[in-house]
Amino acid sequence: MAKAEIESGYTGTAKTLHWLIVALLVAQFIAAWTMPHIGRNTKPDTVINLHLSIGVVIIFFAVIRLGWRTIRGEPEPAAGLLPW
């Protein structure tokens, strides 16, 4: 296949936001696995605060990504692909 056939119509900004969110989700998952058991008397410690902060950043970039998609629209499907 030619390179033009393989590349999607997504912009560099959309791809960057996508992979940034993926990386943040991986970091979020790692932080969640290393957190202590959370109970009623658990004080917000470093890992808990990190987990909450990463969650806020994920929401921030997800909203930016959705706004970018709304403004730019969906790219045309590649030739030969079914609509679904």
N, CA and C atoms as a LAMMPS dump frame, in Angstrom:
ITEM: TIMESTEP
0
ITEM: NUMBER OF ATOMS
252
ITEM: BOX BOUNDS ff ff ff
-5.0000000000000000e+02 5.0000000000000000e+02
-5.0000000000000000e+02 5.0000000000000000e+02
-5.0000000000000000e+02 5.0000000000000000e+02
ITEM: ATOMS id mol type element x y z
1 1 1 N 0.836 -1.186 0
2 1 2 C 0 0 0
3 1 3 C 0.876 1.242 0
4 2 1 N 0.403 2.255 -0.649
5 2 2 C 1.129 3.52 -0.663
6 2 3 C 0.922 4.227 0.674
7 3 1 N 1.854 5.088 1.014
8 3 2 C 1.77 5.804 2.291
9 3 3 C 0.506 6.641 2.384
10 4 1 N 0.089 7.254 1.285
11 4 2 C -1.12 8.084 1.278
12 4 3 C -2.362 7.256 1.587
13 5 1 N -2.345 5.95 1.195
14 5 2 C -3.492 5.102 1.465
15 5 3 C -3.562 4.709 2.942
16 6 1 N -2.404 4.62 3.598
17 6 2 C -2.362 4.174 4.979
18 6 3 C -2.687 5.305 5.947
19 7 1 N -2.227 6.508 5.669
20 7 2 C -2.427 7.63 6.58
21 7 3 C -3.899 7.991 6.706
22 8 1 N -4.288 8.339 7.913
23 8 2 C -5.663 8.761 8.121
24 8 3 C -5.764 10.258 7.85
25 9 1 N -6.991 10.749 7.797
26 9 2 C -7.205 12.147 7.544
27 9 3 C -7.196 12.994 8.798
28 10 1 N -6.821 12.41 9.925
29 10 2 C -6.792 13.175 11.162
30 10 3 C -5.594 14.11 11.155
31 11 1 N -5.783 15.285 11.757
32 11 2 C -4.709 16.281 11.802
33 11 3 C -3.676 15.881 12.851
34 12 1 N -2.528 16.517 12.778
35 12 2 C -1.484 16.265 13.758
36 12 3 C -1.924 16.625 15.165
37 13 1 N -2.716 17.676 15.286
38 13 2 C -3.229 18.075 16.602
39 13 3 C -4.138 16.994 17.181
40 14 1 N -5.017 16.445 16.352
41 14 2 C -5.926 15.394 16.815
42 14 3 C -5.144 14.157 17.242
43 15 1 N -4.14 13.784 16.462
44 15 2 C -3.313 12.621 16.808
45 15 3 C -2.531 12.865 18.093
46 16 1 N -1.989 14.065 18.25
47 16 2 C -1.231 14.392 19.459
48 16 3 C -2.128 14.35 20.686
49 17 1 N -3.316 14.942 20.593
50 17 2 C -4.244 14.911 21.719
51 17 3 C -4.66 13.48 22.047
52 18 1 N -4.871 12.67 21.02
53 18 2 C -5.26 11.273 21.227
54 18 3 C -4.19 10.526 22.015
55 19 1 N -2.946 10.616 21.561
56 19 2 C -1.871 9.864 22.219
57 19 3 C -1.497 10.462 23.573
58 20 1 N -1.701 11.746 23.745
59 20 2 C -1.48 12.368 25.054
60 20 3 C -2.478 11.81 26.064
61 21 1 N -3.728 11.683 25.652
62 21 2 C -4.757 11.126 26.534
63 21 3 C -4.457 9.66 26.838
64 22 1 N -3.982 8.912 25.846
65 22 2 C -3.615 7.511 26.088
66 22 3 C -2.504 7.423 27.127
67 23 1 N -1.465 8.258 26.983
68 23 2 C -0.353 8.254 27.938
69 23 3 C -0.826 8.634 29.338
70 24 1 N -1.718 9.614 29.415
71 24 2 C -2.256 10.014 30.721
72 24 3 C -3.103 8.905 31.342
73 25 1 N -3.846 8.17 30.517
74 25 2 C -4.636 7.055 31.035
75 25 3 C -3.741 5.943 31.575
76 26 1 N -2.62 5.696 30.907
77 26 2 C -1.667 4.705 31.412
78 26 3 C -1.108 5.167 32.757
79 27 1 N -0.73 6.439 32.845
80 27 2 C -0.222 6.979 34.114
81 27 3 C -1.296 6.903 35.198
82 28 1 N -2.523 7.168 34.831
83 28 2 C -3.645 7.106 35.779
84 28 3 C -3.826 5.679 36.301
85 29 1 N -3.735 4.719 35.409
86 29 2 C -3.891 3.318 35.786
87 29 3 C -2.764 2.893 36.739
88 30 1 N -1.531 3.301 36.436
89 30 2 C -0.394 2.973 37.301
90 30 3 C -0.567 3.617 38.674
91 31 1 N -0.981 4.873 38.696
92 31 2 C -1.202 5.55 39.981
93 31 3 C -2.297 4.852 40.777
94 32 1 N -3.341 4.399 40.099
95 32 2 C -4.444 3.719 40.793
96 32 3 C -3.976 2.412 41.412
97 33 1 N -3.128 1.688 40.715
98 33 2 C -2.65 0.402 41.237
99 33 3 C -1.69 0.576 42.408
100 34 1 N -0.997 1.708 42.482
101 34 2 C -0.03 1.907 43.56
102 34 3 C -0.627 2.645 44.755
103 35 1 N -1.876 3.056 44.662
104 35 2 C -2.505 3.765 45.777
105 35 3 C -2.766 2.819 46.935
106 36 1 N -2.735 3.362 48.143
107 36 2 C -3.102 2.532 49.301
108 36 3 C -4.615 2.325 49.32
109 37 1 N -5.051 1.419 50.175
110 37 2 C -6.492 1.219 50.346
111 37 3 C -7.11 2.524 50.846
112 38 1 N -8.176 2.936 50.206
113 38 2 C -8.816 4.194 50.573
114 38 3 C -10.021 3.886 51.453
115 39 1 N -10.011 4.472 52.621
116 39 2 C -11.119 4.314 53.557
117 39 3 C -11.603 5.678 54.014
118 40 1 N -12.462 5.658 54.991
119 40 2 C -13.055 6.883 55.486
120 40 3 C -12.018 7.836 56.089
121 41 1 N -11.004 7.312 56.733
122 41 2 C -10.017 8.143 57.423
123 41 3 C -8.712 8.303 56.645
124 42 1 N -8.701 7.92 55.394
125 42 2 C -7.475 8.027 54.595
126 42 3 C -7.197 9.491 54.276
127 43 1 N -5.996 9.918 54.596
128 43 2 C -5.6 11.297 54.271
129 43 3 C -5.124 11.338 52.826
130 44 1 N -5.479 12.393 52.078
131 44 2 C -5.008 12.508 50.694
132 44 3 C -3.478 12.592 50.683
133 45 1 N -2.851 11.539 50.243
134 45 2 C -1.401 11.46 50.209
135 45 3 C -0.913 11.793 48.799
136 46 1 N 0.356 11.694 48.6
137 46 2 C 0.967 12.055 47.322
138 46 3 C 0.354 11.297 46.155
139 47 1 N 0.235 9.972 46.281
140 47 2 C -0.277 9.169 45.172
141 47 3 C -1.758 9.458 44.93
142 48 1 N -2.511 9.658 45.986
143 48 2 C -3.937 9.969 45.824
144 48 3 C -4.104 11.32 45.134
145 49 1 N -3.345 12.305 45.552
146 49 2 C -3.41 13.618 44.899
147 49 3 C -2.954 13.538 43.447
148 50 1 N -1.917 12.732 43.183
149 50 2 C -1.455 12.55 41.805
150 50 3 C -2.56 11.937 40.953
151 51 1 N -3.229 10.922 41.497
152 51 2 C -4.316 10.259 40.786
153 51 3 C -5.445 11.245 40.449
154 52 1 N -5.816 12.062 41.424
155 52 2 C -6.874 13.055 41.193
156 52 3 C -6.438 14.119 40.185
157 53 1 N -5.195 14.546 40.27
158 53 2 C -4.691 15.57 39.354
159 53 3 C -4.631 15.052 37.919
160 54 1 N -4.167 13.826 37.754
161 54 2 C -4.119 13.241 36.407
162 54 3 C -5.531 13.128 35.844
163 55 1 N -6.496 12.776 36.684
164 55 2 C -7.889 12.691 36.226
165 55 3 C -8.417 14.024 35.713
166 56 1 N -8.083 15.095 36.419
167 56 2 C -8.508 16.43 35.979
168 56 3 C -7.847 16.789 34.641
169 57 1 N -6.577 16.459 34.503
170 57 2 C -5.86 16.751 33.25
171 57 3 C -6.446 15.937 32.097
172 58 1 N -6.821 14.678 32.353
173 58 2 C -7.442 13.85 31.314
174 58 3 C -8.753 14.479 30.854
175 59 1 N -9.571 14.908 31.801
176 59 2 C -10.848 15.549 31.438
177 59 3 C -10.595 16.821 30.637
178 60 1 N -9.614 17.61 31.051
179 60 2 C -9.27 18.845 30.347
180 60 3 C -8.916 18.562 28.883
181 61 1 N -8 17.617 28.655
182 61 2 C -7.585 17.32 27.284
183 61 3 C -8.68 16.615 26.483
184 62 1 N -9.531 15.831 27.14
185 62 2 C -10.645 15.198 26.447
186 62 3 C -11.641 16.247 25.948
187 63 1 N -11.893 17.258 26.766
188 63 2 C -12.798 18.339 26.342
189 63 3 C -12.176 19.111 25.171
190 64 1 N -10.873 19.368 25.245
191 64 2 C -10.193 20.037 24.121
192 64 3 C -10.288 19.184 22.863
193 65 1 N -10.083 17.874 23.012
194 65 2 C -10.152 16.973 21.855
195 65 3 C -11.558 16.956 21.254
196 66 1 N -12.566 16.916 22.092
197 66 2 C -13.947 16.94 21.579
198 66 3 C -14.26 18.266 20.893
199 67 1 N -13.76 19.362 21.457
200 67 2 C -13.936 20.659 20.805
201 67 3 C -13.242 20.706 19.465
202 68 1 N -12.028 20.146 19.396
203 68 2 C -11.287 20.101 18.128
204 68 3 C -12.061 19.284 17.093
205 69 1 N -12.641 18.17 17.532
206 69 2 C -13.411 17.327 16.626
207 69 3 C -14.667 18.053 16.146
208 70 1 N -15.28 18.834 17.038
209 70 2 C -16.473 19.585 16.662
210 70 3 C -16.133 20.663 15.628
211 71 1 N -15.022 21.348 15.844
212 71 2 C -14.617 22.423 14.935
213 71 3 C -14.142 21.869 13.59
214 72 1 N -13.272 20.867 13.634
215 72 2 C -12.656 20.34 12.417
216 72 3 C -13.515 19.315 11.693
217 73 1 N -14.399 18.643 12.407
218 73 2 C -15.23 17.618 11.789
219 73 3 C -14.487 16.303 11.644
220 74 1 N -15.209 15.33 11.128
221 74 2 C -14.65 13.998 10.935
222 74 3 C -13.969 13.929 9.578
223 75 1 N -12.798 13.295 9.485
224 75 2 C -12.145 13.184 8.184
225 75 3 C -12.908 12.236 7.26
226 76 1 N -12.672 12.38 5.988
227 76 2 C -13.301 11.498 5
228 76 3 C -12.783 10.088 5.197
229 77 1 N -13.665 9.072 5.052
230 77 2 C -13.185 7.712 5.211
231 77 3 C -12.23 7.34 4.066
232 78 1 N -11.309 6.443 4.359
233 78 2 C -10.363 6.004 3.342
234 78 3 C -11.099 5.265 2.231
235 79 1 N -10.571 5.352 1.045
236 79 2 C -11.206 4.697 -0.105
237 79 3 C -11.246 3.185 0.106
238 80 1 N -12.379 2.586 -0.209
239 80 2 C -12.514 1.146 -0.105
240 80 3 C -12.98 0.638 1.242
241 81 1 N -13.126 1.506 2.222
242 81 2 C -13.611 1.067 3.529
243 81 3 C -15.127 1.168 3.586
244 82 1 N -15.722 0.218 4.298
245 82 2 C -17.17 0.255 4.482
246 82 3 C -17.52 1.379 5.444
247 83 1 N -18.703 1.976 5.336
248 83 2 C -19.061 3.116 6.186
249 83 3 C -19.075 2.801 7.678
250 84 1 N -19.318 1.586 8.065
251 84 2 C -19.396 1.254 9.486
252 84 3 C -18.031 1.059 10.039
